Amino acid sequence: MDLIKRNLADTATYRRLVYLLSALALGPLWFTALVTVWSLCFGLAITPFVIPLLVVLAFMTRGFAAVEAELAQSLLDVDAHAPGVWPTRPGFWAWLRAQFGGGFWRAQAYLMLRWFAGFPVAVVLLSVLAAALGLLFAPAWVPFIHGGAQFGFWKPHTFVESLAFVPVGMLLLPAGVLIARPVAIPFAVIATELLKPEAPPADGADWRGSSVAVTHSRHALQTHASVDSVVVFSLVVIWAVTSLGYFWPIWVVLPLAAALGIHGWLVLLGEEPAIVRRFRGSRTLAVSTGVAAIFAAYFTVIWAITSHGYFWPVWPILAFAIVLAAEFAGVLLGSPGRAEMAERIETLETTRAGAVVEQDTELRRIERDLHDGAQARLVALGMSLGMAEQKLADDPERASELLAEARRGAEHALRELRDLARGIHPPVLADRGLEAALASLASTTPLRVELSVDVSPRPQPAVESAAYFVAAESLTNAAKHARAKRVEIKIARHGDMIELHVRDDGQGGANPEGSGLRGLRRRVEALDGTLSVISPRGGPTTIRAQLPCE
């Protein structure tokens, strides 16, 4: 009895129940969509149209698997992920072959099982729960049925007679809820095996660097928009020259606009982690919501162009709503902070090795600066003092010159040590805070610097140091490489986050994978923050950092 009470009070029981019942909507949806696209692929196998259909099938499978992985993670507490894609070399055909790796077929199998196994289980489970609720509330509906209710050979028709069903319903309802725990076990095993996470090839065969892909996402979006603009402009010119009648280019513009909208949404989510946090930290839910909204608008525009009769887009919109509701239920009922914790662990695992390498590089730089700078001057200082000591009795004038030279060497060594210490952690930053340190830094640069700092209350020293060095490196790059004349630095605190923007009017083209910016990214990510660099050719360059300050 205690075990039954604990299971009824455990939220995991209800999460598993929601997962099993979600197959009622998702199972038929996945099955219908995949069978339709597969049928088109087979029907058009000998035509060039099969290639875009295969691309649609690959993206559809990965999208569906991402939804299911989110549900499995949140509701079944298993480690599930959408299949990854790891091209072994650049090129469209290599990329297309990589789409259909082992992860693709495992995802296909999982999606089909959600129909063939998940849907019947959900129907039985829903029938048990519905029957239990019907018996539990029998006094509320049995007396109102003409001739009474039909339960085998007994036809109760009064309120008193229907009370006999209440105890049965009270026993059947918790039984229907509790049965979800053992029934969900095989589905958890299936999700773990078929949606298991994949790693890139260990030998480094994957030609894409993840940080490079993220960094150049905005450039890829600009290229995408430029190509679409050229295509649309060419079609409009052809339409204008040939007919000026029915505006047929609209049927090319609409899918291009939808694809560009999806691309832009993905880039925005990559550059604005705060948007993902609004979706309870679930990137999958954020992506699905944006894609669903774009497709809903796409179908609505088609309906508006072709007719104004029956509003058929309601059916695809309803399908999108079902998927989003299932995803939201999974995120809402999932373990608190699971998505945020998983994202944070992934980020820390990714940046840990980089932070260690960066720290080793920084220590070697300090050692080199000490060896080549202050240490050499101190050795020369000792030699000058030794020679002055020898000549003090015989040649006082020469001894005086050597002492003066030693004094100048001591001043130079002290200055170099101060510069080195400032490069590690500026004393003014620790004493007077971020605004004073950046003002001191701005006074030493030949650029015109517009500074705005509002970080009250004062953040932790590590956060202050990271923000300072992001601004310092950005100023150095603007002066040395970008040939800028003006730099704008804005640092503000928004709740538990510090946002830093550095924008210059230089020539742009900064390399985000250069040693300086790469070191800044590792420094920021080690504090669970994010750093993005937007630097198109011709400028301007904008560096944005977000740092948690709780």
C-alpha positions as CSV (number, residue, x, y, z in Angstrom):
1,M,0.0,0.0,0.0
2,D,2.9,2.4,0.8
3,L,4.4,1.7,-2.6
4,I,1.1,2.5,-4.3
5,K,0.8,5.8,-2.4
6,R,4.4,6.7,-3.2
7,N,3.8,6.0,-6.9
8,L,0.6,8.0,-7.0
9,A,2.3,10.9,-5.4
10,D,5.4,10.7,-7.7
11,T,5.3,13.1,-10.6
12,A,7.2,10.6,-12.7
13,T,4.1,8.4,-12.8
14,Y,2.1,11.2,-14.5
15,R,5.0,12.1,-16.8
16,R,5.0,8.5,-18.1
17,L,1.2,8.6,-18.4
18,V,1.4,11.7,-20.6
19,Y,4.2,10.2,-22.7
20,L,2.1,7.1,-23.4
21,L,-1.1,9.1,-24.2
22,S,0.9,11.4,-26.5
23,A,1.0,8.6,-29.1
24,L,-2.7,9.1,-29.7
25,A,-1.8,12.3,-31.6
26,L,1.8,11.9,-32.6
27,G,1.7,8.3,-33.7
28,P,-0.8,8.9,-36.6
29,L,0.9,12.2,-37.5
30,W,4.4,10.7,-37.8
31,F,3.1,7.6,-39.7
32,T,1.0,9.6,-42.2
33,A,3.7,12.2,-42.9
34,L,6.5,9.6,-43.4
35,V,4.4,7.2,-45.5
36,T,3.4,10.1,-47.7
37,V,6.9,11.3,-48.3
38,W,8.3,7.8,-48.8
39,S,5.6,7.0,-51.3
40,L,6.5,10.2,-53.3
41,C,10.2,9.2,-53.1
42,F,9.5,5.8,-54.6
43,G,7.0,7.1,-57.1
44,L,9.5,9.7,-58.4
45,A,12.7,7.6,-57.9
46,I,13.7,7.8,-61.6
47,T,13.2,11.6,-61.8
48,P,15.4,14.5,-60.5
49,F,12.5,15.4,-58.1
50,V,13.6,12.6,-55.8
51,I,16.6,14.6,-54.6
52,P,14.6,17.5,-52.9
53,L,12.2,14.9,-51.6
54,L,15.0,13.0,-49.9
55,V,16.2,16.2,-48.4
56,V,12.7,16.9,-47.1
57,L,12.5,13.3,-45.7
58,A,15.8,13.7,-43.9
59,F,14.9,17.0,-42.3
60,M,11.4,15.7,-41.5
61,T,12.8,12.6,-39.8
62,R,15.3,14.7,-37.8
63,G,12.7,17.2,-36.8
64,F,10.2,14.5,-35.7
65,A,13.0,12.7,-33.8
66,A,13.9,16.0,-32.0
67,V,10.4,16.3,-30.8
68,E,10.3,12.7,-29.6
69,A,13.8,13.1,-28.0
70,E,12.5,16.1,-26.0
71,L,9.5,14.1,-24.8
72,A,11.6,11.1,-23.9
73,Q,14.1,13.2,-22.0
74,S,11.4,15.1,-20.1
75,L,8.8,12.4,-19.5
76,L,10.9,9.2,-19.4
77,D,14.1,10.6,-17.9
78,V,16.3,8.9,-20.6
79,D,19.2,10.3,-22.6
80,A,17.7,10.7,-26.0
81,H,18.8,12.9,-28.9
82,A,17.9,13.5,-32.6
83,P,20.3,11.9,-35.0
84,G,23.4,13.9,-35.9
85,V,24.9,14.5,-39.3
86,W,28.6,14.2,-39.8
87,P,29.8,14.8,-43.4
88,T,33.2,13.3,-44.1
89,R,34.1,16.0,-46.6
90,P,32.6,19.2,-48.1
91,G,30.2,19.0,-50.9
92,F,26.4,18.5,-51.4
93,W,26.6,14.8,-52.2
94,A,28.7,14.0,-49.1
95,W,26.3,16.1,-47.0
96,L,23.3,14.2,-48.6
97,R,24.8,10.8,-47.9
98,A,25.5,11.8,-44.3
99,Q,21.8,12.6,-43.8
100,F,21.0,8.9,-44.2
101,G,23.4,7.4,-41.7
102,G,22.6,5.0,-38.9
103,G,20.9,7.6,-36.8
104,F,18.4,8.3,-39.6
105,W,17.2,4.7,-39.8
106,R,17.0,4.3,-36.0
107,A,14.9,7.5,-35.8
108,Q,12.7,6.1,-38.6
109,A,12.2,2.8,-36.6
110,Y,11.4,4.7,-33.5
111,L,8.8,6.9,-35.2
112,M,7.1,3.9,-36.7
113,L,7.0,2.1,-33.4
114,R,5.2,5.1,-31.9
115,W,2.4,4.2,-34.4
116,F,2.5,0.4,-34.4
117,A,3.1,0.0,-30.7
118,G,2.5,3.3,-29.0
119,F,-0.9,4.1,-30.6
120,P,-2.6,0.8,-29.5
121,V,-1.2,1.1,-26.0
122,A,-2.5,4.7,-25.8
123,V,-5.9,3.6,-27.0
124,V,-6.2,0.9,-24.3
125,L,-4.9,3.2,-21.6
126,L,-7.2,6.0,-22.5
127,S,-10.2,3.5,-22.6
128,V,-9.3,2.3,-19.1
129,L,-9.1,5.9,-17.7
130,A,-12.3,6.9,-19.5
131,A,-14.1,3.9,-18.1
132,A,-12.8,4.6,-14.6
133,L,-14.0,8.2,-14.8
134,G,-17.3,7.1,-16.2
135,L,-17.9,4.8,-13.3
136,L,-16.6,7.3,-10.7
137,F,-19.1,9.9,-11.9
138,A,-21.9,7.5,-12.7
139,P,-24.4,9.2,-10.4
140,A,-24.0,12.4,-12.4
141,W,-25.1,10.8,-15.7
142,V,-26.8,7.4,-15.3
143,P,-30.1,8.8,-13.9
144,F,-30.4,11.0,-17.0
145,I,-30.3,8.2,-19.6
146,H,-33.6,7.1,-20.9
147,G,-34.2,3.5,-19.8
148,G,-31.1,3.4,-17.7
149,A,-27.5,2.5,-18.4
150,Q,-26.6,-0.9,-19.9
151,F,-24.1,-2.9,-17.9
152,G,-24.6,-6.5,-19.0
153,F,-27.7,-7.9,-17.4
154,W,-28.1,-5.0,-15.1
155,K,-29.7,-1.7,-16.1
156,P,-29.3,0.8,-13.3
157,H,-31.4,3.9,-13.8
158,T,-31.6,5.7,-10.4
159,F,-29.1,7.7,-8.5
160,V,-28.9,5.2,-5.6
161,E,-28.3,2.3,-8.0
162,S,-25.5,4.2,-9.8
163,L,-23.7,4.7,-6.5
164,A,-22.6,1.1,-6.7
165,F,-20.2,2.0,-9.5
166,V,-18.3,4.7,-7.5
167,P,-16.1,2.3,-5.6
168,V,-15.3,0.5,-8.8
169,G,-14.3,3.7,-10.4
170,M,-12.2,4.7,-7.4
171,L,-10.2,1.5,-7.7
172,L,-9.9,1.5,-11.5
173,L,-8.7,5.1,-11.9
174,P,-5.5,4.7,-9.8
175,A,-4.9,1.3,-11.4
176,G,-5.1,3.0,-14.8
177,V,-2.6,5.6,-13.7
178,L,-0.2,3.2,-12.0
179,I,-0.1,0.9,-14.9
180,A,1.7,3.6,-16.9
181,R,4.9,3.0,-15.0
182,P,5.6,-0.6,-16.0
183,V,4.1,-0.1,-19.5
184,A,6.5,2.8,-20.1
185,I,9.6,0.8,-19.3
186,P,10.0,-0.9,-22.7
187,F,9.4,2.5,-24.4
188,A,12.2,4.0,-22.3
189,V,14.5,1.2,-23.4
190,I,13.5,1.7,-27.0
191,A,14.1,5.4,-26.8
192,T,17.5,4.9,-25.2
193,E,18.6,2.5,-27.9
194,L,17.1,4.1,-31.0
195,L,17.6,7.8,-30.1
196,K,21.0,7.4,-28.5
197,P,23.4,10.4,-28.8
198,E,26.0,10.3,-31.5
199,A,29.5,11.8,-31.4
200,P,31.4,13.1,-34.4
201,P,34.1,10.8,-35.9
202,A,36.9,10.3,-33.4
203,D,39.5,10.7,-36.2
204,G,38.4,14.2,-36.9
205,A,36.9,13.3,-40.2
206,D,34.0,15.7,-39.8
207,W,35.2,18.7,-41.8
208,R,33.0,21.3,-40.0
209,G,34.0,23.0,-36.8
210,S,31.0,23.6,-34.6
211,S,32.3,27.0,-33.4
212,V,33.1,28.0,-37.0
213,A,29.6,27.0,-38.1
214,V,28.0,29.0,-35.3
215,T,30.2,32.0,-35.9
216,H,29.5,32.2,-39.6
217,S,25.8,31.6,-39.3
218,R,24.9,35.2,-39.9
219,H,27.1,35.4,-43.0
220,A,25.4,32.2,-44.3
221,L,22.0,33.9,-43.7
222,Q,23.1,37.0,-45.6
223,T,24.3,34.8,-48.5
224,H,21.0,32.9,-48.5
225,A,19.0,36.2,-48.6
226,S,21.2,37.5,-51.4
227,V,20.7,34.4,-53.5
228,D,17.0,34.5,-52.9
229,S,16.8,38.2,-53.8
230,V,18.7,37.6,-57.1
231,V,16.3,34.7,-58.0
232,V,13.2,36.7,-57.2
233,F,14.4,39.8,-59.0
234,S,15.2,37.7,-62.1
235,L,11.7,36.0,-62.1
236,V,10.0,39.4,-61.7
237,V,11.9,40.8,-64.6
238,I,11.0,37.8,-66.8
239,W,7.3,38.2,-65.7
240,A,7.4,41.9,-66.5
241,V,9.0,41.4,-69.9
242,T,6.8,38.4,-71.0
243,S,3.3,39.0,-69.8
244,L,2.5,41.4,-67.0
245,G,-0.6,39.2,-66.4
246,Y,-1.0,36.7,-63.6
247,F,1.8,37.1,-61.1
248,W,3.1,33.6,-61.3
249,P,6.5,34.3,-59.5
250,I,4.5,34.3,-56.2
251,W,4.7,30.5,-56.2
252,V,8.5,30.7,-56.1
253,V,8.6,33.6,-53.7
254,L,6.5,31.9,-51.1
255,P,8.6,28.7,-50.5
256,L,11.8,30.8,-50.7
257,A,10.5,33.2,-48.1
258,A,9.4,30.3,-45.8
259,A,12.9,28.7,-46.1
260,L,14.6,32.0,-45.4
261,G,12.3,32.7,-42.5
262,I,13.2,29.3,-40.9
263,H,16.9,30.0,-41.5
264,G,16.6,33.4,-39.9
265,W,14.8,31.9,-36.9
266,L,17.6,29.4,-36.3
267,V,20.3,32.0,-36.6
268,L,18.4,34.2,-34.1
269,L,18.1,31.4,-31.6
270,G,21.8,30.8,-31.9
271,E,22.7,34.4,-31.3
272,E,20.1,35.1,-28.7
273,P,20.1,32.5,-25.9
274,A,17.6,34.6,-24.0
275,I,14.9,33.7,-26.5
276,V,15.5,30.0,-25.8
277,R,15.2,30.6,-22.1
278,R,11.7,32.0,-22.7
279,F,10.7,28.6,-23.9
280,R,11.7,27.1,-20.5
281,G,15.2,26.5,-21.8
282,S,14.1,24.0,-24.5
283,R,15.8,24.8,-27.9
284,T,13.7,22.1,-29.6
285,L,10.5,23.8,-28.4
286,A,11.8,27.2,-29.6
287,V,12.7,25.9,-33.0
288,S,9.4,24.0,-33.4
289,T,7.3,27.1,-32.4
290,G,9.1,29.3,-34.9
291,V,8.9,26.7,-37.8
292,A,5.2,26.0,-37.0
293,A,4.4,29.7,-37.1
294,I,6.2,30.2,-40.4
295,F,4.4,27.2,-42.0
296,A,1.0,28.4,-40.6
297,A,1.6,31.8,-42.2
298,Y,2.7,30.0,-45.5
299,F,-0.5,28.0,-45.8
300,T,-2.6,30.9,-44.8
301,V,-1.1,33.1,-47.6
302,I,-1.7,30.3,-50.1
303,W,-5.3,30.1,-49.0
304,A,-5.7,33.8,-49.4
305,I,-4.2,33.8,-52.9
306,T,-6.1,30.8,-54.3
307,S,-9.5,31.2,-52.7
308,H,-11.4,32.8,-49.8
309,G,-13.7,29.9,-49.2
310,Y,-13.3,27.0,-46.8
311,F,-10.3,27.7,-44.6
312,W,-8.4,24.5,-45.1
313,P,-5.2,25.7,-43.4
314,V,-6.9,24.9,-40.1
315,W,-5.9,21.3,-40.5
316,P,-2.1,21.7,-40.8
317,I,-2.3,24.4,-38.1
318,L,-4.1,21.9,-35.9
319,A,-1.4,19.3,-36.5
320,F,1.3,21.9,-35.6
321,A,-0.7,22.8,-32.4
322,I,-0.8,19.1,-31.4
323,V,2.9,18.7,-31.8
324,L,3.7,21.9,-29.9
325,A,1.2,20.9,-27.1
326,A,3.0,17.6,-26.8
327,E,6.4,19.2,-26.7
328,F,5.2,21.9,-24.2
329,A,3.7,19.2,-21.9
330,G,7.0,17.3,-22.0
331,V,9.0,20.4,-21.1
332,L,6.4,21.5,-18.4
333,L,6.2,18.1,-16.8
334,G,9.9,17.3,-17.1
335,S,12.3,17.4,-14.3
336,P,12.8,21.1,-13.1
337,G,15.7,22.7,-14.8
338,R,16.5,19.5,-16.9
339,A,16.9,21.4,-20.1
340,E,18.9,24.2,-18.6
341,M,21.1,21.7,-16.7
342,A,21.7,19.6,-19.8
343,E,22.6,22.7,-21.9
344,R,24.9,23.9,-19.2
345,I,26.7,20.5,-18.8
346,E,27.1,20.3,-22.6
347,T,28.6,23.8,-22.7
348,L,31.0,23.1,-19.8
349,E,32.1,19.8,-21.3
350,T,32.8,21.5,-24.6
351,T,34.7,24.4,-23.1
352,R,36.6,22.6,-20.3
353,A,39.4,21.4,-22.5
354,G,39.6,24.8,-24.3
355,A,39.8,26.6,-21.0
356,V,42.7,24.4,-19.8
357,V,44.6,25.0,-23.1
358,E,43.9,28.7,-22.9
359,Q,45.2,28.8,-19.3
360,D,48.4,26.9,-20.3
361,T,48.9,29.3,-23.2
362,E,48.4,32.3,-20.8
363,L,50.9,30.9,-18.4
364,R,53.5,30.4,-21.1
365,R,52.9,34.0,-22.3
366,I,53.5,35.3,-18.8
367,E,56.6,33.2,-18.5
368,R,57.9,34.5,-21.9
369,D,57.2,38.1,-21.0
370,L,59.0,37.7,-17.7
371,H,62.0,36.0,-19.3
372,D,62.3,38.4,-22.2
373,G,61.4,41.6,-20.3
374,A,61.7,42.1,-16.6
375,Q,64.0,39.2,-16.0
376,A,66.5,40.4,-18.6
377,R,66.4,44.0,-17.2
378,L,67.0,42.7,-13.7
379,V,70.0,40.7,-14.8
380,A,71.4,43.8,-16.5
381,L,70.7,45.8,-13.4
382,G,72.7,43.3,-11.3
383,M,75.6,43.5,-13.7
384,S,75.6,47.3,-13.6
385,L,75.5,47.4,-9.8
386,G,78.4,44.9,-9.7
387,M,80.5,47.0,-12.1
388,A,79.7,50.1,-10.2
389,E,80.8,48.4,-7.0
390,Q,84.2,47.5,-8.6
391,K,84.8,51.1,-9.9
392,L,83.5,53.0,-6.9
393,A,87.0,53.4,-5.5
394,D,89.1,53.8,-8.7
395,D,86.6,55.6,-11.0
396,P,83.8,57.3,-9.1
397,E,82.6,59.1,-12.2
398,R,82.1,55.9,-14.1
399,A,80.5,54.3,-11.0
400,S,78.0,57.2,-10.9
401,E,77.1,56.6,-14.6
402,L,76.6,52.9,-13.9
403,L,74.4,53.6,-10.9
404,A,72.3,56.0,-13.0
405,E,72.0,53.4,-15.7
406,A,70.9,50.8,-13.1
407,R,68.3,53.2,-11.7
408,R,66.8,53.6,-15.3
409,G,66.9,49.9,-15.7
410,A,65.0,49.4,-12.4
411,E,62.4,51.9,-13.5
412,H,61.9,50.1,-16.9
413,A,61.7,46.7,-15.1
414,L,59.1,48.1,-12.6
415,R,57.1,49.5,-15.5
416,E,57.1,46.2,-17.3
417,L,56.1,44.3,-14.2
418,R,53.2,46.7,-13.7
419,D,52.1,46.3,-17.4
420,L,52.3,42.5,-16.9
421,A,50.3,42.6,-13.7
422,R,47.8,44.9,-15.5
423,G,47.5,42.3,-18.2
424,I,46.7,39.6,-15.7
425,H,44.3,41.6,-13.5
426,P,44.4,45.5,-13.5
427,P,44.7,46.8,-9.9
428,V,42.2,49.6,-10.7
429,L,39.6,46.9,-11.6
430,A,39.9,45.4,-8.2
431,D,40.0,48.7,-6.4
432,R,37.4,50.9,-8.2
433,G,35.4,48.6,-10.4
434,L,34.6,48.0,-14.0
435,E,33.7,51.6,-15.0
436,A,36.9,53.1,-13.7
437,A,39.1,50.3,-15.2
438,L,37.5,50.8,-18.6
439,A,37.8,54.6,-18.4
440,S,41.5,54.2,-17.6
441,L,41.8,51.8,-20.5
442,A,40.0,54.2,-22.9
443,S,42.3,57.1,-21.9
444,T,45.3,55.2,-23.2
445,T,43.9,54.4,-26.7
446,P,44.1,56.8,-29.6
447,L,40.5,55.9,-30.6
448,R,37.5,57.9,-29.6
449,V,35.7,55.8,-27.1
450,E,32.1,56.2,-26.0
451,L,31.7,54.4,-22.7
452,S,28.5,53.5,-20.9
453,V,28.6,51.2,-17.8
454,D,25.7,50.4,-15.5
455,V,26.4,47.2,-13.6
456,S,25.1,48.1,-10.1
457,P,25.3,46.1,-7.9
458,R,28.9,45.2,-8.5
459,P,29.3,41.7,-10.0
460,Q,31.8,39.0,-8.9
461,P,35.5,39.6,-9.6
462,A,35.6,36.8,-12.2
463,V,32.7,38.4,-14.2
464,E,34.3,41.8,-13.9
465,S,37.6,40.5,-15.2
466,A,36.0,38.7,-18.2
467,A,34.0,41.8,-19.1
468,Y,37.1,44.0,-18.9
469,F,39.2,41.8,-21.1
470,V,36.5,41.4,-23.7
471,A,36.4,45.2,-23.9
472,A,40.2,45.5,-23.8
473,E,40.7,42.9,-26.6
474,S,38.0,44.5,-28.7
475,L,39.7,47.9,-28.4
476,T,43.1,46.4,-29.3
477,N,41.6,44.7,-32.4
478,A,39.8,47.9,-33.4
479,A,43.0,49.9,-33.3
480,K,45.4,47.3,-34.7
481,H,43.4,45.5,-37.3
482,A,40.1,47.2,-38.1
483,R,41.6,50.7,-38.6
484,A,38.6,52.1,-36.6
485,K,38.3,55.7,-35.4
486,R,35.4,55.4,-33.0
487,V,34.4,52.6,-30.6
488,E,31.2,52.4,-28.6
489,I,31.2,50.3,-25.4
490,K,28.0,49.6,-23.6
491,I,27.8,47.4,-20.5
492,A,24.5,47.0,-18.6
493,R,23.1,44.6,-16.0
494,H,19.7,43.1,-16.8
495,G,18.5,41.0,-13.8
496,D,21.0,38.2,-13.3
497,M,22.9,38.9,-16.6
498,I,25.5,41.4,-17.7
499,E,25.4,42.3,-21.4
500,L,28.4,43.9,-23.1
501,H,28.3,45.4,-26.6
502,V,31.4,46.7,-28.3
503,R,30.9,48.2,-31.8
504,D,33.5,49.9,-33.9
505,D,33.4,51.8,-37.3
506,G,36.3,49.9,-38.8
507,Q,36.6,47.8,-41.9
508,G,35.3,44.6,-40.4
509,G,36.3,41.1,-41.5
510,A,37.5,40.0,-38.1
511,N,38.3,36.3,-37.7
512,P,36.3,34.9,-34.9
513,E,38.6,31.9,-34.7
514,G,41.7,34.0,-34.2
515,S,43.7,33.5,-31.1
516,G,42.5,36.6,-29.3
517,L,38.8,36.2,-29.9
518,R,39.0,32.4,-29.4
519,G,40.6,33.1,-26.0
520,L,37.9,35.6,-25.1
521,R,35.2,33.0,-26.0
522,R,36.7,30.4,-23.8
523,R,37.1,32.8,-21.0
524,V,33.4,33.8,-21.3
525,E,32.1,30.3,-21.8
526,A,34.0,29.1,-18.8
527,L,31.7,31.3,-16.7
528,D,28.6,29.9,-18.5
529,G,28.3,32.9,-20.7
530,T,28.1,33.4,-24.5
531,L,30.1,35.6,-26.9
532,S,29.2,36.3,-30.5
533,V,31.1,38.2,-33.2
534,I,29.5,39.9,-36.2
535,S,32.0,41.4,-38.5
536,P,31.0,41.5,-42.2
537,R,33.5,42.8,-44.8
538,G,33.4,46.6,-44.8
539,G,32.2,46.7,-41.1
540,P,31.1,47.5,-38.6
541,T,32.3,44.9,-36.1
542,T,30.0,44.1,-33.2
543,I,31.1,41.9,-30.3
544,R,28.5,40.9,-27.8
545,A,29.0,39.0,-24.5
546,Q,26.5,37.8,-22.0
547,L,27.7,36.9,-18.6
548,P,25.7,35.5,-15.6
549,C,26.3,37.5,-12.5
550,E,24.3,35.6,-9.8
